[in-house]
Amino acid sequence: MLITQMTEREVPAVARLEGQIFSAPWSEQGFSDTLAMENVLFLVAKDGEEVCGYCGVYLAADEGEITNVAVARPYRRRGIAERLVRALIEKTASYGIQNYILEVRISNDAAIKLYEKIGFKRCAVRRGFYEKPREDACVMHYHVDDTPVISTVRQD
Ligand SMILES: CC(C)(COP(=O)(O)OP(=O)(O)OC[C@H]1O[C@@H](n2cnc3c(N)ncnc32)[C@H](O)[C@@H]1OP(=O)(O)O)[C@@H](O)C(=O)NCCC(=O)NCCS
């Protein structure tokens, strides 16, 4: 399993996965437009040529907003999302990002447990944040401390 920076090459496979997993998925164009921005980092996990997971973050000042985190169903519970998010933090913390924030559906126990394992704390609830179905968001925050994270991302 290799974790690398997402490029245009992976966008069709990532958008396909996104469409299978989320009720309001980003489009292929949406991923392409986002990748073209300067203040983002998106990572993919690949098993050979197959994209099996991805995640991304928008960077502003010292804060990173984590957007999409997803792993293809057959690849779940193998530590891929944990490696992806830790790699995203490791890489962007080296750019000076100190704080990470994300929203997650309040009923999404798997994702909340994932983020808590990494060190995120629940900090707020956004009422009715999600559509399809309408649901509250749990806002979670992580502050970079001195704890070393395991290096998982290839330096390109
Ligand atoms: C949430 C998701 C990304 C987790 O991916 P994953 O690769 O299976 O997660 P990992 O194997 O890295 O799990 C890491 C930790 O997360 C937690 N976790 C992950 N899936 C879990 C589940 N189904 N139930 C309970 N805890 C879970 C556990 O603490 C796990 O650590 P452990 O294996 O030592 O117990 C995946 O289930 C997914 O793609 N879900 C649909 C998309 C989604 O909800 N994305 C998040 C949007 S905010």
PDBQT file of the ligand as one rigid body, heavy atoms in Angstrom, charges set to zero:
ROOT
HETATM    1  C1  LIG A 201     -14.323   6.061   8.184  1.00  0.00    +0.000 C 
HETATM    2  C2  LIG A 201     -13.383   5.331   7.203  1.00  0.00    +0.000 C 
HETATM    3  C3  LIG A 201     -12.637   6.378   6.379  1.00  0.00    +0.000 C 
HETATM    4  C4  LIG A 201     -12.381   4.493   8.013  1.00  0.00    +0.000 C 
HETATM    5  O1  LIG A 201     -11.465   3.897   7.107  1.00  0.00    +0.000 OA
HETATM    6  P1  LIG A 201     -10.604   2.593   7.488  1.00  0.00    +0.000 P 
HETATM    7  O2  LIG A 201      -9.450   2.535   6.563  1.00  0.00    +0.000 OA
HETATM    8  O3  LIG A 201     -11.508   1.415   7.537  1.00  0.00    +0.000 OA
HETATM    9  O4  LIG A 201     -10.134   2.955   8.972  1.00  0.00    +0.000 OA
HETATM   10  P2  LIG A 201      -8.844   2.351   9.712  1.00  0.00    +0.000 P 
HETATM   11  O5  LIG A 201      -8.734   0.892   9.380  1.00  0.00    +0.000 OA
HETATM   12  O6  LIG A 201      -7.667   3.216   9.429  1.00  0.00    +0.000 OA
HETATM   13  O7  LIG A 201      -9.285   2.482  11.224  1.00  0.00    +0.000 OA
HETATM   14  C5  LIG A 201      -8.551   3.287  12.162  1.00  0.00    +0.000 C 
HETATM   15  C6  LIG A 201      -9.369   3.379  13.421  1.00  0.00    +0.000 C 
HETATM   16  O8  LIG A 201     -10.629   3.993  13.152  1.00  0.00    +0.000 OA
HETATM   17  C7  LIG A 201     -11.655   3.372  13.944  1.00  0.00    +0.000 C 
HETATM   18  N1  LIG A 201     -12.594   2.684  13.045  1.00  0.00    +0.000 N 
HETATM   19  C8  LIG A 201     -12.523   2.598  11.693  1.00  0.00    +0.000 A 
HETATM   20  N2  LIG A 201     -13.608   1.954  11.208  1.00  0.00    +0.000 NA
HETATM   21  C9  LIG A 201     -14.357   1.624  12.268  1.00  0.00    +0.000 A 
HETATM   22  C10 LIG A 201     -15.606   0.955  12.403  1.00  0.00    +0.000 A 
HETATM   23  N3  LIG A 201     -16.285   0.487  11.340  1.00  0.00    +0.000 N 
HETATM   24  N4  LIG A 201     -16.129   0.812  13.645  1.00  0.00    +0.000 NA
HETATM   25  C11 LIG A 201     -15.481   1.267  14.739  1.00  0.00    +0.000 A 
HETATM   26  N5  LIG A 201     -14.267   1.923  14.665  1.00  0.00    +0.000 NA
HETATM   27  C12 LIG A 201     -13.734   2.103  13.454  1.00  0.00    +0.000 A 
HETATM   28  C13 LIG A 201     -10.948   2.380  14.856  1.00  0.00    +0.000 C 
HETATM   29  O9  LIG A 201     -10.571   3.081  16.016  1.00  0.00    +0.000 OA
HETATM   30  C14 LIG A 201      -9.720   2.038  14.024  1.00  0.00    +0.000 C 
HETATM   31  O10 LIG A 201      -8.654   1.612  14.806  1.00  0.00    +0.000 OA
HETATM   32  P3  LIG A 201      -8.529   0.039  15.199  1.00  0.00    +0.000 P 
HETATM   33  O11 LIG A 201      -8.584  -0.705  13.899  1.00  0.00    +0.000 OA
HETATM   34  O12 LIG A 201      -7.202  -0.042  15.898  1.00  0.00    +0.000 OA
HETATM   35  O13 LIG A 201      -9.707  -0.264  16.061  1.00  0.00    +0.000 OA
HETATM   36  C15 LIG A 201     -14.177   4.369   6.272  1.00  0.00    +0.000 C 
HETATM   37  O14 LIG A 201     -15.050   3.590   7.060  1.00  0.00    +0.000 OA
HETATM   38  C16 LIG A 201     -14.983   5.067   5.210  1.00  0.00    +0.000 C 
HETATM   39  O15 LIG A 201     -14.503   5.322   4.107  1.00  0.00    +0.000 OA
HETATM   40  N6  LIG A 201     -16.245   5.399   5.518  1.00  0.00    +0.000 N 
HETATM   41  C17 LIG A 201     -17.139   6.077   4.561  1.00  0.00    +0.000 C 
HETATM   42  C18 LIG A 201     -16.675   7.490   4.311  1.00  0.00    +0.000 C 
HETATM   43  C19 LIG A 201     -16.658   8.319   5.567  1.00  0.00    +0.000 C 
HETATM   44  O16 LIG A 201     -17.519   8.184   6.425  1.00  0.00    +0.000 OA
HETATM   45  N7  LIG A 201     -15.657   9.201   5.649  1.00  0.00    +0.000 N 
HETATM   46  C20 LIG A 201     -15.516  10.120   6.753  1.00  0.00    +0.000 C 
HETATM   47  C21 LIG A 201     -16.211  11.377   6.421  1.00  0.00    +0.000 C 
HETATM   48  S1  LIG A 201     -15.901  12.621   7.647  1.00  0.00    +0.000 SA
ENDROOT
TORSDOF 0
